[in-house]
Amino acid sequence: MIEDMTVRGLVPSTQRVYLRAVRDLAVYYKRSPDTLSTRDIQRYLLQLHKERGLTYSTCNTIVHGLRFFYGTTLGRSAMYFVIPLAKEPSTLPVILSRPDIRQLFAATESLQDQTLLKVT
């Protein structure tokens, strides 16, 4: 796996993260990761998110490492082995109320600053 990552030009920090992802998977199941099924890996990812509380972006980094290991290093095709990425829930922006906006304009020190805020 290290040779595959080096040939593809992955930086050392990415290599460490990918290796850690595969190592942690092997430790979790106490067996070689090349013997695990797609379902085993999906259960592991669910455990990472739900029980350990890892963020979506952290889980996706782990998924990329596992995809590299299974797809590139072991040569398993995408049809044979699919690991979905987690989709981070979208959040709505905070919308200021009219009194908040008036307070923001009142806090400006110059007419230029107030004009810039109003234009924005």
TATA-V730952 format. One line per field, one symbol per residue. psi: psi as a letter, one per 40 degrees, with the letter a starting at -180 (. if undefined). burial: # if it has 9 or more other ideal C-beta (glycine too) atoms within 8 Angstrom, else .. A space follows every 50 residues. Layout:
BEGIN
psi: ???
burial: ???
END
This chain:
BEGIN
psi: dddddddefhidddddddddddddddddefihdeeiiddddddddddddd defiiddddddddddddddddddefhidddhhhiiihhhiiiihhiiddd ddddddeididdddddddd.
burial: #..###.......##.######.###..#...#..#...###.##.###. .....#.################.......#.#..#.............. #..##..#....##..#...
END
